[in-house]
Amino acid sequence: MDQENAVLEYKCPNCGGFLEFGEDHQRMVCPFCDSQFDVDQVIDHNANLETGEGPDFQWDESSTVPLNDEEQSQLRSFICPACGGEILTEETTAATFCPYCDNPAILPGQVSGGLKPDGVIPFKTSKEDAKTAFLNLCKGKPLLPKFFTEEQRLEKITGMYVPFWLYDCEGDFQGQYKATRIHTWADRDYNYTRTDHYHLVRAADSAFVSIPMDASQKMDNAIMESIEPFDYSQIVDFETAYLSGFLADKYDVEALEGQDRIQQRVKSSLNSLISGTIIGYHTVMPINTRVQVKHGRSRYVLLPVWMLHTRYKDKTYVFAMNGQTGKMTGSFPICPKRTAMWFGGIWAGVTAVMTLLLSFLG
């Protein structure tokens, strides 16, 4: 089989079932016999298994509508080694599930060679943690649609590894400011004001490490930034075993495309930092400031995120939780019917109270 179109699935040494990465114990777990194994142990076992190719599927061209060139360029086809079913994915997918047997499937061609990540932060929180966090986030929101917290929908919460670029660089700041201090006093005859003028000069060098930027066009930058920060000290060397049981994408935003955005973050950070050193003045006016960003480098990593997308009245609502720290964000719809009932109930309560008060006053 073409290595680029191969599918990698890790088998249990005990029962032959397909293993998933267990975030609770940071080990590979078999959902069939409950066995647990170290990642390195599973990789060695998988490497020693005799490999075989799946069946060569040929679709009946007379009964199918061919994809156009643009559609074909955005899709990839793989064969599941467990059941022989065809797994059709987007061109950026690196890990998924077989739609026929639901086994976790890793697409090693998407995370090898130049596409191989420099590191990965394994999941530290479980799907149950994400469900609980989501339900807690929904508490105290009586206007949510009824279906929003149903168990069937909670099962759609999905763990995925999101591609990120981490940038390291240095920032060189030079700035000049005009500042004033105003003194006032009075005697028996006059009020006095004295204004002292100052010329301030500031210079600073700062090193920035692991400035993150999500490298997927499908991800909303604001949502990804809202669940930061990640603890980058817990990055480990990338192994495909960490992807088992989760979805994963490879990057489709090149590192160079993020340089302008990173430079703006560095400049904003340095300007804010230097401004915080100018204290004790009544007015401060910048004359000129300059920030030079230099010695930049980037690393490609996969970071864990729990996601839930909900479509309601032609609008998509997203819940996201940091799969390492548990920090979360979410947007919520409002049900018009529940809103009407809620305000109707309030109005009915107010009317009843007013009627009772009038009866006492009468």
RALINDA-V853065 format. One record per residue. N is the residue number from 1. RES is the residue in one letter. PHI is phi as a letter, one per 20 degrees, with the letter a starting at -180 (* if undefined). PSI is psi in degrees with one decimal (999 if undefined). OMEGA is omega as a letter, one per 40 degrees, with the letter a starting at -180 (none if undefined). Layout:
N:RES:PHI:PSI:OMEGA + N:RES:PHI:PSI:OMEGA
This chain:
1:M:*:142.3:i + 2:D:g:123.4:a + 3:Q:g:-32.4:a + 4:E:f:-29.5:a + 5:N:d:16.7:a + 6:A:f:154.7:i + 7:V:d:132.6:a + 8:L:d:125.5:i + 9:E:c:134.0:a + 10:Y:e:125.3:a + 11:K:e:145.5:i + 12:C:f:127.8:i + 13:P:f:-19.6:a + 14:N:e:-49.8:a + 15:C:d:-7.3:i + 16:G:n:-0.3:i + 17:G:f:169.9:a + 18:F:e:129.6:a + 19:L:e:152.8:i + 20:E:c:154.9:i + 21:F:f:123.8:a + 22:G:e:113.5:a + 23:E:f:-23.8:a + 24:D:f:-45.0:a + 25:H:d:-1.9:a + 26:Q:l:38.5:i + 27:R:c:166.8:i + 28:M:f:133.7:a + 29:V:c:137.7:i + 30:C:e:118.4:a + 31:P:f:-6.7:a + 32:F:e:-45.5:a + 33:C:d:3.5:i + 34:D:m:18.0:i + 35:S:f:154.3:i + 36:Q:c:143.0:a + 37:F:b:150.6:i + 38:D:f:151.3:a + 39:V:g:-46.5:a + 40:D:f:-36.9:i + 41:Q:f:-42.0:a + 42:V:f:-40.6:i + 43:I:f:-43.3:i + 44:D:f:-42.7:i + 45:H:f:-42.5:a + 46:N:f:-35.9:a + 47:A:f:-26.1:a + 48:N:e:-9.3:i + 49:L:f:147.1:i + 50:E:f:124.4:a + 51:T:e:152.3:i + 52:G:b:157.5:a + 53:E:e:149.7:i + 54:G:f:170.4:a + 55:P:f:148.6:a + 56:D:e:97.1:a + 57:F:f:134.0:i + 58:Q:c:115.6:a + 59:W:f:147.8:i + 60:D:f:104.3:a + 61:E:f:-25.1:a + 62:S:f:-17.3:a + 63:S:d:6.8:a + 64:T:c:154.7:i + 65:V:e:119.8:a + 66:P:f:147.7:i + 67:L:f:147.6:i + 68:N:f:173.0:a + 69:D:f:-40.5:a + 70:E:f:-42.0:i + 71:E:f:-42.1:i + 72:Q:f:-35.9:a + 73:S:f:-19.1:a + 74:Q:d:-0.2:a + 75:L:c:152.5:i + 76:R:c:142.7:a + 77:S:d:132.7:a + 78:F:c:158.1:i + 79:I:d:126.6:i + 80:C:f:124.0:a + 81:P:f:-14.5:a + 82:A:e:-46.3:a + 83:C:c:-7.7:a + 84:G:n:2.3:i + 85:G:f:155.5:i + 86:E:e:128.1:i + 87:I:d:115.3:a + 88:L:d:122.2:a + 89:T:c:166.9:i + 90:E:f:161.6:a + 91:E:f:-15.8:a + 92:T:e:-5.0:a + 93:T:f:132.2:i + 94:A:d:-22.5:i + 95:A:b:141.2:a + 96:T:b:-160.6:i + 97:F:c:145.9:i + 98:C:f:128.4:a + 99:P:f:-10.5:a + 100:Y:e:-44.9:a + 101:C:d:-3.6:i + 102:D:m:16.8:i + 103:N:f:143.8:i + 104:P:f:136.4:a + 105:A:c:126.0:i + 106:I:d:135.8:a + 107:L:d:89.5:a + 108:P:f:-26.2:i + 109:G:f:-20.9:a + 110:Q:e:-11.2:a + 111:V:c:37.0:a + 112:S:c:168.5:i + 113:G:m:-133.1:a + 114:G:f:-13.7:a + 115:L:e:-3.9:a + 116:K:f:127.8:i + 117:P:f:152.3:i + 118:D:f:-21.0:i + 119:G:a:175.3:a + 120:V:b:144.6:i + 121:I:d:111.5:a + 122:P:f:155.3:i + 123:F:f:133.7:i + 124:K:d:-16.8:i + 125:T:d:153.5:a + 126:S:d:172.8:i + 127:K:f:-36.3:i + 128:E:f:-36.7:i + 129:D:f:-41.7:a + 130:A:f:-39.9:i + 131:K:f:-47.1:a + 132:T:f:-42.6:i + 133:A:f:-39.5:i + 134:F:f:-44.4:i + 135:L:f:-38.4:i + 136:N:f:-36.0:i + 137:L:f:-28.0:a + 138:C:e:-14.4:a + 139:K:f:144.2:i + 140:G:m:16.6:i + 141:K:c:80.4:a + 142:P:f:-11.1:a + 143:L:e:4.1:i + 144:L:f:146.2:i + 145:P:g:147.3:a + 146:K:g:-36.6:a + 147:F:f:-11.8:a + 148:F:f:-30.1:a + 149:T:d:16.9:i + 150:E:f:147.3:a + 151:E:g:-37.5:a + 152:Q:f:-36.5:i + 153:R:f:-34.1:i + 154:L:f:-28.8:i + 155:E:f:-16.3:a + 156:K:e:-4.7:i + 157:I:f:126.9:a + 158:T:c:134.7:i + 159:G:e:129.8:i + 160:M:b:149.6:i + 161:Y:e:118.1:a + 162:V:e:132.2:i + 163:P:f:135.4:i + 164:F:c:150.2:i + 165:W:d:134.9:i + 166:L:d:124.3:a + 167:Y:d:134.8:i + 168:D:d:137.0:i + 169:C:a:176.5:i + 170:E:c:144.9:i + 171:G:d:129.7:i + 172:D:d:115.3:a + 173:F:d:134.6:i + 174:Q:c:130.8:a + 175:G:b:150.7:i + 176:Q:c:144.3:a + 177:Y:c:153.4:i + 178:K:d:134.2:a + 179:A:c:156.7:i + 180:T:c:152.0:i + 181:R:c:132.2:a + 182:I:d:128.3:i + 183:H:d:134.5:i + 184:T:c:145.5:i + 185:W:b:174.3:a + 186:A:b:152.6:i + 187:D:c:-163.1:a + 188:R:f:-21.6:a + 189:D:d:-32.1:a + 190:Y:c:156.6:i + 191:N:d:134.6:a + 192:Y:d:145.9:i + 193:T:c:128.2:i + 194:R:c:130.2:i + 195:T:d:119.1:i + 196:D:e:133.6:a + 197:H:d:140.6:a + 198:Y:c:146.2:i + 199:H:d:114.3:a + 200:L:d:140.9:i + 201:V:c:132.7:i + 202:R:c:141.6:i + 203:A:b:141.7:a + 204:A:b:148.8:i + 205:D:c:138.1:i + 206:S:b:142.9:i + 207:A:d:134.1:i + 208:F:d:131.0:a + 209:V:c:131.9:i + 210:S:l:52.9:i + 211:I:f:119.3:a + 212:P:e:148.9:i + 213:M:b:124.4:a + 214:D:f:141.3:a + 215:A:d:27.3:i + 216:S:c:128.2:i + 217:Q:f:-23.5:a + 218:K:f:-18.7:a + 219:M:e:137.6:i + 220:D:f:120.5:a + 221:N:g:-39.0:a + 222:A:f:-39.2:i + 223:I:f:-43.7:i + 224:M:f:-39.5:i + 225:E:f:-28.6:a + 226:S:f:-19.1:i + 227:I:d:5.6:i + 228:E:f:160.3:e + 229:P:e:163.1:i + 230:F:e:155.5:i + 231:D:e:98.1:a + 232:Y:f:-9.3:i + 233:S:f:-15.5:a + 234:Q:e:10.8:i + 235:I:f:133.1:i + 236:V:d:164.5:i + 237:D:g:140.1:a + 238:F:f:132.4:i + 239:E:c:138.8:a + 240:T:f:-21.9:a + 241:A:g:-30.0:i + 242:Y:f:-22.6:a + 243:L:e:-16.0:a + 244:S:f:125.4:a + 245:G:n:1.0:a + 246:F:c:164.6:i + 247:L:e:156.6:i + 248:A:b:144.9:i + 249:D:d:152.4:i + 250:K:e:164.2:a + 251:Y:f:145.8:i + 252:D:c:12.1:i + 253:V:d:118.1:a + 254:E:f:153.8:a + 255:A:g:-37.7:a + 256:L:f:-27.5:a + 257:E:f:-18.1:a + 258:G:e:-1.1:a + 259:Q:f:-42.7:a + 260:D:f:-42.2:a + 261:R:f:-40.5:i + 262:I:f:-40.4:i + 263:Q:f:-39.6:i + 264:Q:f:-38.4:i + 265:R:f:-39.7:i + 266:V:f:-45.2:a + 267:K:f:-44.1:i + 268:S:f:-41.7:a + 269:S:f:-45.1:a + 270:L:f:-40.9:i + 271:N:f:-41.9:i + 272:S:f:-41.0:a + 273:L:f:-46.0:a + 274:I:f:-40.0:i + 275:S:g:-32.9:i + 276:G:f:-14.7:i + 277:T:e:-10.7:a + 278:I:e:94.6:a + 279:I:c:160.3:i + 280:G:n:11.4:i + 281:Y:d:151.4:i + 282:H:e:-34.6:i + 283:T:c:145.7:i + 284:V:c:126.7:a + 285:M:c:120.3:i + 286:P:f:135.3:i + 287:I:e:-52.3:i + 288:N:b:145.1:i + 289:T:c:147.0:i + 290:R:b:132.7:i + 291:V:c:122.1:i + 292:Q:d:122.5:i + 293:V:e:130.1:a + 294:K:b:168.7:i + 295:H:l:46.9:a + 296:G:e:144.4:i + 297:R:b:158.3:a + 298:S:c:152.2:i + 299:R:c:146.6:a + 300:Y:d:118.5:a + 301:V:c:161.8:i + 302:L:d:128.7:a + 303:L:d:143.4:a + 304:P:e:132.6:i + 305:V:b:134.4:i + 306:W:e:131.1:a + 307:M:c:146.5:i + 308:L:b:120.0:i + 309:H:d:132.9:i + 310:T:c:129.4:i + 311:R:e:122.6:a + 312:Y:b:119.3:i + 313:K:l:52.0:i + 314:D:m:21.8:i + 315:K:c:142.4:a + 316:T:e:131.5:i + 317:Y:d:136.4:a + 318:V:c:131.5:i + 319:F:d:131.8:i + 320:A:c:140.8:i + 321:M:c:134.0:i + 322:N:f:118.5:a + 323:G:f:-4.2:i + 324:Q:d:-48.8:a + 325:T:d:-21.1:a + 326:G:n:-1.6:i + 327:K:f:139.2:a + 328:M:c:163.3:i + 329:T:b:160.3:a + 330:G:a:152.8:i + 331:S:c:144.8:a + 332:F:c:140.2:i + 333:P:e:165.7:i + 334:I:d:127.6:a + 335:C:e:119.1:a + 336:P:g:-39.2:a + 337:K:f:-45.4:i + 338:R:f:-34.4:i + 339:T:f:-45.4:i + 340:A:f:-41.8:a + 341:M:f:-39.1:a + 342:W:f:-49.4:i + 343:F:f:-32.4:i + 344:G:f:-39.0:i + 345:G:f:-40.2:i + 346:I:f:-45.4:a + 347:W:f:-38.8:i + 348:A:f:-39.2:i + 349:G:f:-42.9:i + 350:V:f:-42.9:i + 351:T:f:-41.7:a + 352:A:f:-42.1:i + 353:V:f:-42.9:i + 354:M:f:-41.2:i + 355:T:f:-41.5:i + 356:L:f:-41.9:i + 357:L:f:-41.3:i + 358:L:f:-35.4:i + 359:S:f:-35.5:i + 360:F:f:-39.5:a + 361:L:f:-32.8:i + 362:G:f:999:none
